[in-house]
Amino acid sequence: MFEGPIQNLIDELGRLPGVGPRSAQRIAFHILHTDPQEVASLANSLIEVSQKVHFCSSCFLISADDICRICADARRDHSAICVVGESKDVAAIERTHEFRGVYHVLGGAISPIAGIGPEDLHIRELCQRLADDTVTEVILATDPNLEGEATATYLSRLIGPMGVTVSRLASGLPVGGDLEYADEVTLGRAFAGRRVVSDGHR
């Protein structure tokens, strides 16, 4: 519809995940009316990210250094590894302040439909981390969907014989949710993962 640089920008923005044609157009026109210094700062940040940010050589979390700050932190419990699909999952878990161990980022999930198998993920590197007997527990925190469950099942069968405790994050009803809107799988898991709040003794 438009020509030249503005259409090129709309097209490039439209390639971003979750950004449709209308959103791309809105962002492009916002940039067009933004102070040139702010646009330059944004452009520099994009270039800096692509050039300087890579993956931690140990856990594959995005990092500006060879070893991420979590793996390099001696105060973390290196005997517990929480396995996640993507780096953004680490950020979500860290916000809870409930886990003080370290992480391992798989880089996705097993998905035969998408042509992603175990060999396409950082599973071999996870097994290498378990080889020195430092790790005593692996917590599987993959997404509670079909691909995430398939990945967790595969990992539990692979890691189980190594003598390491394997646990899976509980899943169930979200806080503030209504029972009538819960799907069968979520509700079923809520029942399976229920905990005792009173044992009936007076």
HELIX and SHEET records of a PDB file:
HELIX    1   1 GLY A    4  LEU A   13  1                                  10    
HELIX    2   2 PRO A   21  LEU A   32  1                                  12    
HELIX    3   3 PRO A   36  LYS A   52  1                                  17    
HELIX    4   4 ARG A   69  ALA A   72  1                                   4    
HELIX    5   5 SER A   87  GLU A   94  1                                   8    
HELIX    6   6 PRO A  112  ALA A  114  5                                   3    
HELIX    7   7 PRO A  118  ASP A  120  5                                   3    
HELIX    8   8 ILE A  123  LEU A  130  1                                   8    
HELIX    9   9 LEU A  146  ILE A  159  1                                  14    
HELIX   10  10 GLY A  160  MET A  162  5                                   3    
HELIX   11  11 LEU A  179  TYR A  181  5                                   3    
HELIX   12  12 GLU A  184  ALA A  192  1                                   9    
SHEET    1   A 2 HIS A  54  PHE A  55  0                                        
SHEET    2   A 2 ILE A  62  SER A  63 -1                                        
SHEET    1   B 4 GLY A 101  VAL A 105  0                                        
SHEET    2   B 4 ASP A  77  VAL A  84  1                                        
SHEET    3   B 4 GLU A 137  LEU A 140  1                                        
SHEET    4   B 4 THR A 165  ARG A 168  1                                        
END                                                                             
